[in-house]
C-alpha cells in the first residue's frame, strides 16, 4: 500500500481506538460494557478491516477477536471479564500503531480462550 494510504488508515484506526476509549470511559464494569457493546463493535469491525490492508496483522488479529467477543455480547451473552479485556486491549492497540512491542498476542489468546468456552 502507498504511504498516503498507510497514513490515512493509521489515523482512522487511531480515531476508532479513541472512540472506543471514550465509550469505555463511561464504563466501570462488565455490565456497562454489555450496554455499549454494539457501539464498541462498530469500531472493532472497522479496525479489523483496515489493519490487514496496512500490513498490521497483529492489530487485525486482536481487533478480529474483540469484534467476535463483542458480537457474542450483542447476541445476548454475558461474558465475564470483558471490561478488563477491553481495558488492556486499547493501550495495546495504540502501542501497535506506534510499532511498539506489547501484549497483543497474549490478549488475543485470552479472548480466543474465552470465545472457545461459549
N, C-alpha and C positions, 0 to 999 in steps of 0.2 A: 504494500500500500504506500501511497505517497506520504511525504512528511506532513503535508497540509491535512490529509485525512486523519493521520495519527494525532495531530494537534487538536483538531476539532473533536474527534472521538474521545480523546482523553478528557477534554473539558466537559463534554456531555456526561461522561461517567462521573467525573468529579461533582457535577451538578446533581446527578442522581444519588450519589453517596451522601451529599449534603442534604438532599431532600429526605433521604431515609433517616439521617441523623436528626433532622428537625422533627420528624414524626416520632422518633424514639425518645426525644427529649420530653415528650408528653407522657411517656410510659414509665411505669415504676415496677411492673411485674408482668408475668405471662398473660394474665387476664387482660391487661391493657393492650398487649400485642395482639391478642385474639381479635380485639375490636378494630384494629387498624391493619390487619394482615393484607387485606385487599389493596390498600394504598401502598404498602411496602412492596407487594408483589409487582406492581406496575414498574417500580424502579429496578427490581432484580431482573425482571424479564428483559428490560432494555439493556442492562449491563451484560446479561447473558448473551445477547445477540451481538453487541458491539465488540466485546473483549476478544473473541477468537479472530475477528476480522482485522484486529490490530496486532495480532500475534501474542496476546496475553492469555494463553491457555489456562494458566493458574488462576487468574481472576475469573475467567469464564467458567471454570470448574466450580469455584466457590459460589459464584452467583447462580449457576445452574442448580446446585444443591440447595441454596437458600430459596430459590424460586419453587422448587419441588416441595420443600418444607412449608413454605407459606401457602402453596396450593392446597396442601393437606389441611391446613388450618382453615382456609376459606371454605373448604368442603365440610368443615364441622369437627375435625379432630382437635382435641385439646392436648397439645404437645407440651409436656413439662420441660422447662429449661430453655424455651425459645428466647426469652428475654436475654438470658446470659449469652446464648449463641450469637444473637444479633449484636449485642454489646461488644463482643470480641471480634465479630466479623467486620464491622465498619472501619475500625482503625487498620485492620489488616488489608482491607480493600484500598484505602488511601496509601498505605505503605507500598503496596504493589504498584500503584500508579507512579510512585517515586522510584521504582526499581530497587526498593529496599527488601532485604530478607525479612521474612516474617513467618507467622504460624499458619498461613493459609492452608497448607496441606493437612495440618493437624485439625484445624477447624472443619475443613471439608470432610475429613474422615469421621469426625464426631457427628456431623449432620447425616452422613450416609449410614452410620450406625443407628441413629435414631430412626431414620426412614426404613431401615431394614426390619424394624420391630413393629411397623404399622401394618 
